[in-house]
């Protein structure tokens, strides 16, 4: 008999999902008895996938349908023979998430007959929503039997997707299969989990994002709270542009400021802001309109496109720089806007700088998207758009500051003997752009695999 195990809504205020707002996280806990095998399968969906798949009809009926679909994706064998799973219990519950949105938790209990009267080899795999990103964890333990070998631990390091270890958030578990050897007796095999280090900057940035989400999702949004939310959006955008992986935008600002034309730097900052804001708004519309739209996959492909644009620009700059012969002693040009052939070179450089700026803002921030969707869900669409614009402006301020700092640093370092490197600066810059673009592309492609 299938019974609902939880109420449809948990009203406690929670922070943004620790694994990301696009994540769909899975836990499968296997318990092997003498006469059967039991499975507790939990699906913890973050804000955006929960928004895309709303419950239609009674909650208990939705839970039964969802668990029936999950059962069909579970594969278990014993000595090569398939196990016959059936659902015994099902539950579904909402929880408060970021920016007034909700997360969801589906819990399915399944069982299959099994007789352990001799050593047996079991295999298990769960392909439910295999194309989504997120935490995937499997555990296995014995009750009245002994696991003499197991490829997975006996206990969950996430408490059944309720307490994700902070040290594993940057590299979440991705265990989709298990192999276990079971025999009559008692006691389980020992297993361990490797824990990487913690990214402190990311942790504090997440705290700022959680505070912003709380303000946007407040029941009553006063003017002071609204102003604070907009300021936090500005601050988060500035931090976002300075984080690792956004060196391409800093390089765009630097290239724009090489000829001491402040308006070029402002144009770069404005381009990044406009591209990022437009990307968030378009992605928000697509996520809202269709449940089949996978926002995380789009972000990955945009990352590939961004990296390819940067790499192509770097290759073009490098080819252009190698065609020029460096002079032995640099002579500053008192009027950089004049001179034979300079206008053509400036136009080519400007095109590359604008393309770099577009690449820098091409990948929308998931945190900005969640704030927008949360505001829209609460009927605060205009305010949501304002927060996204402030987020983009924060990125622009970082770029302006970086350009001015790099230009000042260039003035200081091009003194004395270091001035001899100036003829080679174009080649060095082009090589750096090419290197960054290649790295961004490879990282984005690896995330697609």
C-alpha positions in Angstrom: 0.0 0.0 0.0 1.3 3.4 -0.9 0.8 6.2 1.6 1.9 9.9 1.6 4.6 10.5 4.2 4.8 14.3 4.3 2.8 17.4 4.1 2.8 19.3 0.8 4.6 22.4 2.1 7.2 23.0 4.6 7.1 26.7 5.6 10.5 27.0 7.2 12.6 29.6 5.4 15.6 28.0 3.8 18.6 29.4 1.9 19.4 28.7 -1.7 20.0 25.1 -2.6 23.7 24.4 -1.8 24.2 22.3 -5.0 23.0 25.1 -7.3 19.6 26.3 -8.4 19.5 23.9 -11.4 20.5 20.7 -9.6 18.5 17.5 -9.3 20.1 15.4 -6.6 19.7 11.7 -6.1 20.2 9.3 -3.1 19.7 5.6 -3.2 20.0 3.6 0.0 20.1 -0.2 -0.3 19.4 -2.5 2.6 19.9 -6.2 2.0 18.0 -8.7 4.1 18.0 -12.5 4.1 14.8 -12.6 2.0 14.6 -9.3 0.2 16.3 -6.1 -0.8 14.9 -2.7 0.1 15.6 0.6 -1.6 15.0 4.2 -0.4 15.3 6.5 -3.4 15.2 10.2 -2.8 15.1 13.0 -5.4 16.0 16.5 -4.1 15.2 19.1 -6.8 16.4 22.7 -6.5 14.4 25.8 -7.3 14.4 25.9 -11.1 13.6 22.2 -11.9 10.9 22.4 -9.2 9.4 25.5 -10.9 9.4 23.7 -14.2 7.6 20.6 -13.0 4.7 21.8 -10.8 2.4 19.3 -9.1 -0.9 18.7 -10.9 -3.7 17.2 -8.9 -3.4 15.7 -5.4 0.1 15.5 -3.9 -0.3 11.8 -3.1 -1.3 10.9 -6.6 1.7 12.9 -7.9 4.0 11.0 -5.6 2.6 7.6 -6.8 3.1 8.6 -10.4 6.6 9.9 -9.8 7.7 6.9 -7.9 6.3 4.6 -10.6 8.3 6.4 -13.2 11.4 6.2 -11.0 10.9 2.4 -10.5 11.1 1.9 -14.2 14.6 3.5 -14.3 16.0 1.4 -11.5 18.1 -1.5 -12.6 19.1 -4.3 -10.2 20.5 -7.7 -10.8 21.6 -10.7 -8.7 24.0 -13.1 -10.3 22.9 -11.6 -13.7 19.2 -12.0 -13.1 17.0 -8.8 -12.9 15.3 -7.9 -9.7 11.6 -7.3 -9.7 11.0 -3.9 -7.9 7.7 -2.7 -6.6 6.8 0.6 -4.9 5.7 0.2 -1.3 5.6 3.9 -0.1 5.7 7.3 -1.8 5.8 10.9 -0.6 6.4 14.3 -2.0 7.0 17.6 -0.2 7.8 21.2 -1.0 10.3 23.2 1.0 11.0 27.0 1.0 13.9 27.8 -1.3 15.7 30.9 -2.6 13.9 34.2 -3.5 10.5 32.9 -2.6 10.8 29.9 -4.8 10.5 26.3 -3.6 12.5 23.2 -3.7 11.0 19.7 -3.7 11.7 16.3 -2.2 10.4 13.0 -3.6 10.9 9.9 -1.5 10.2 6.4 -2.9 10.5 3.1 -1.0 10.9 0.0 -3.2 11.4 -3.7 -2.5 12.4 -6.8 -4.4 12.5 -10.5 -3.4 15.9 -12.0 -2.7 17.2 -15.1 -1.0 20.7 -14.9 0.5 21.7 -18.5 1.3 25.1 -18.4 -0.3 27.5 -15.7 -1.6 25.8 -13.5 -4.2 26.9 -10.6 -6.5 24.5 -7.8 -6.8 24.6 -4.8 -9.2 22.5 -1.6 -9.0 22.1 1.4 -11.2 19.6 4.3 -11.3 19.2 6.2 -14.5 16.4 8.5 -13.3 16.8 11.9 -15.0 20.3 10.9 -16.0 20.9 14.1 -18.0 20.5 16.4 -15.1 23.4 17.8 -13.0 23.6 17.4 -9.2 24.6 15.1 -6.4 24.3 11.3 -6.9 25.0 9.0 -4.0 24.5 5.3 -3.3 24.9 3.4 0.0 24.5 -0.3 0.8 24.3 -2.1 4.1 23.3 -5.5 5.3 20.7 -6.5 7.9 21.2 -10.1 8.9 23.6 -10.6 6.1 27.2 -9.6 5.5 28.6 -7.5 2.7 32.0 -8.9 2.0 32.7 -6.4 -0.7 31.0 -3.1 -1.7 31.9 -0.3 -4.2 29.8 2.1 -2.1 29.8 3.1 1.6 27.3 1.9 4.2 26.3 5.3 5.4 25.3 8.5 3.6 27.7 11.5 3.9 24.8 13.8 3.1 22.3 12.4 5.6 20.0 11.3 2.8 20.3 14.7 0.9 19.5 16.7 4.1 23.0 17.9 5.1 25.4 18.2 2.1 29.1 18.3 3.3 30.5 21.8 2.7 33.8 20.3 1.6 32.2 18.3 -1.2 30.1 21.1 -2.7 32.8 22.1 -5.2 33.1 18.5 -6.4 29.8 16.8 -5.6 29.5 13.0 -5.6 28.5 11.4 -8.9 27.9 7.7 -8.0 25.4 6.1 -10.4 26.3 2.4 -10.1 27.1 0.0 -7.3 28.4 -3.6 -7.0 28.0 -5.6 -3.9 29.0 -9.1 -2.8 26.7 -10.4 -0.1 26.8 -13.6 2.0 25.1 -15.1 5.0 26.5 -13.7 8.3 26.8 -10.2 9.8 29.0 -7.1 9.3 29.7 -4.8 6.3 32.7 -3.9 4.2 34.5 -0.7 5.1 34.5 2.2 2.7 35.6 5.8 2.7 35.0 9.0 0.9 37.7 11.5 -0.2 37.0 15.1 0.9 38.5 18.0 -1.0 39.1 21.5 0.3 36.7 24.3 0.8 36.5 27.5 -1.4 36.3 30.3 1.2 35.5 33.0 -1.3 32.7 31.0 -2.8 31.2 30.4 0.7 31.0 34.1 1.6 29.6 34.9 -1.9 26.9 32.3 -1.2 26.1 34.0 2.1 25.6 37.3 0.2 23.4 35.5 -2.4 21.3 33.9 0.4 20.8 37.3 2.0 19.6 38.7 -1.3 17.3 35.7 -1.9 15.8 36.3 1.6 15.1 40.0 0.8 13.5 39.2 -2.6 11.3 36.5 -1.1 10.1 38.6 1.9 6.4 38.7 2.4 6.5 42.5 2.6 9.1 44.4 0.6 9.6 47.9 2.0 11.6 50.6 0.3 14.6 50.3 2.6 14.6 46.5 2.1 14.3 47.0 -1.7 17.2 49.4 -1.8 19.3 47.0 0.3 18.4 44.2 -2.2 19.5 46.3 -5.1 22.8 47.2 -3.4 23.4 43.5 -2.7 22.8 42.7 -6.4 25.3 45.4 -7.3 27.8 43.9 -4.9 27.3 40.4 -6.1 27.7 41.4 -9.7 31.0 43.1 -8.8 32.2 40.0 -7.0 31.0 37.7 -9.8 33.1 39.6 -12.4 36.2 39.3 -10.2 35.8 35.6 -9.6 38.1 33.0 -11.3 36.9 32.2 -14.8 36.0 35.9 -15.6 39.5 37.0 -16.5 38.3 37.3 -20.1 36.2 40.4 -19.1 39.1 41.9 -17.2 41.2 41.4 -20.3 38.6 43.1 -22.5 38.6 46.1 -20.2 42.4 46.2 -20.3 42.6 46.0 -24.1 40.0 48.8 -24.3 42.1 51.0 -22.1 45.5 50.3 -23.7 45.2 53.5 -25.8 44.0 55.6 -22.8 40.5 55.9 -24.3 38.2 55.8 -21.4 35.1 55.7 -23.6 36.3 52.4 -25.0 36.5 50.9 -21.5 33.0 52.3 -20.7 31.7 50.7 -23.9 33.2 47.3 -22.9 31.5 47.6 -19.4 28.2 48.6 -21.0 28.4 45.7 -23.5 29.0 43.1 -20.7 26.2 44.5 -18.6 23.7 44.5 -21.6 24.7 41.0 -22.7 24.5 39.5 -19.3 21.1 41.2 -18.4 19.6 40.1 -21.8 20.8 36.6 -21.2 19.3 36.3 -17.8 15.9 37.7 -19.0 15.8 35.4 -22.1 16.8 32.4 -20.0 14.1 33.3 -17.4 11.4 33.5 -20.1 12.4 30.1 -21.5 12.6 28.4 -18.1 9.1 29.8 -17.2 7.5 28.8 -20.5 8.6 25.2 -20.9 9.4 22.4 -18.4 11.5 20.6 -21.0 14.0 23.4 -21.2 17.2 22.5 -19.5 18.8 25.7 -18.3 22.0 24.1 -17.0 22.7 22.5 -20.4 22.2 25.9 -22.1 24.7 27.5 -19.7 27.2 24.8 -20.5 26.9 25.4 -24.3 27.1 29.1 -23.8 30.3 28.5 -21.9 31.7 26.6 -24.9 30.6 29.4 -27.2 32.2 32.0 -24.9 35.5 30.1 -24.8 35.6 29.6 -28.6 35.0 33.3 -29.2 37.9 34.2 -26.9 40.2 31.7 -28.5 39.4 32.9 -32.0 40.0 36.5 -31.0 43.3 35.5 -29.4 44.4 33.6 -32.5 43.5 36.6 -34.7 45.4 39.0 -32.4 48.4 36.7 -32.4 48.5 36.5 -36.2 48.2 40.2 -36.5 50.9 40.8 -34.0 53.3 38.5 -35.7 52.9 40.3 -39.0 54.4 43.4 -37.4 58.1 43.8 -36.8 58.9 45.1 -33.4 61.0 48.2 -33.3 64.1 48.1 -31.0 63.3 51.3 -29.1 59.7 52.2 -28.4 58.7 55.8 -29.1 55.5 57.0 -27.5 52.9 58.4 -29.9 51.8 61.8 -28.6 48.6 61.6 -30.6 47.4 58.0 -30.7 44.3 59.0 -32.7 46.3 60.1 -35.7 48.9 58.6 -37.9 49.0 56.6 -41.1 47.2 53.2 -40.8 46.3 53.6 -37.1 42.6 54.0 -37.7 42.4 50.6 -39.4 44.3 48.9 -36.6 42.2 50.6 -34.0 39.0 49.5 -35.7 40.2 45.8 -35.8 41.2 46.0 -32.1 37.8 47.6 -31.2 36.0 44.8 -32.9 37.9 42.2 -30.9 37.4 44.1 -27.7 33.6 44.2 -28.2 33.6 40.5 -29.0 35.5 39.8 -25.8 32.9 41.8 -23.9 30.1 39.9 -25.4 31.9 36.6 -24.5 32.3 37.9 -20.9 28.6 38.5 -20.5 27.3 35.6 -22.6 26.9 33.1 -19.7 24.1 34.3 -17.4 24.6 33.9 -13.7 22.3 31.2 -12.2 22.0 33.3 -8.9 20.7 36.3 -10.9 18.3 34.0 -12.7 16.9 32.7 -9.5 16.4 36.2 -8.1 14.5 37.1 -11.2 12.2 34.0 -11.2 11.5 34.5 -7.5 10.5 38.1 -8.0 8.3 37.1 -10.9 6.6 34.4 -8.9 5.7 36.9 -6.2 4.4 39.4 -8.7 7.4 41.7 -8.5 8.6 41.5 -12.1 9.8 45.0 -12.4 11.8 44.7 -9.2 13.3 41.4 -10.4 14.4 43.1 -13.6 15.9 45.9 -11.6 18.0 43.5 -9.5 19.3 41.8 -12.7 20.3 45.2 -14.1 22.1 46.1 -10.8 23.9 42.7 -11.0 25.1 43.6 -14.5 26.1 47.1 -13.3 28.2 45.6 -10.6 30.1 43.6 -13.2 30.6 46.8 -15.1 32.1 48.6 -12.1 34.6 45.8 -11.6 35.7 46.0 -15.2 36.1 49.8 -15.0 38.2 49.5 -11.9 40.3 46.7 -13.4 40.9 48.7 -16.6 42.0 51.8 -14.7 44.2 49.8 -12.3 45.9 47.9 -15.2 46.4 51.1 -17.1 48.0 52.7 -14.1 50.2 49.6 -13.5 51.2 49.8 -17.2 52.4 53.4 -16.7 54.5 52.3 -13.7 56.1 49.2 -15.2 56.9 50.7 -18.6 59.8 52.6 -17.0 63.5 52.1 -17.5 64.5 48.7 -18.8 61.0 47.3 -18.7 60.1 49.7 -21.4 62.0 47.5 -23.8 59.2 44.9 -23.6 56.7 47.3 -25.0 57.2 46.2 -28.7 56.3 42.7 -27.7 53.3 43.5 -25.5 50.8 42.9 -28.4 52.2 39.4 -28.9 52.2 38.6 -25.2 48.6 39.9 -24.8 47.4 37.9 -27.8 49.0 34.7 -26.5 47.3 35.3 -23.1 43.9 35.8 -24.7 44.4 32.6 -26.7 45.5 30.7 -23.6 42.5 31.9 -21.6 40.0 31.1 -24.4 41.4 27.6 -24.8 41.2 27.0 -21.1 37.6 28.2 -20.9 36.6 26.1 -23.9 38.2 22.9 -22.5 36.6 23.4 -19.1 33.1 24.0 -20.7 33.5 20.9 -22.9 34.6 18.8 -20.0 31.4 19.8 -18.1 29.3 18.6 -21.1 30.8 15.1 -21.0 
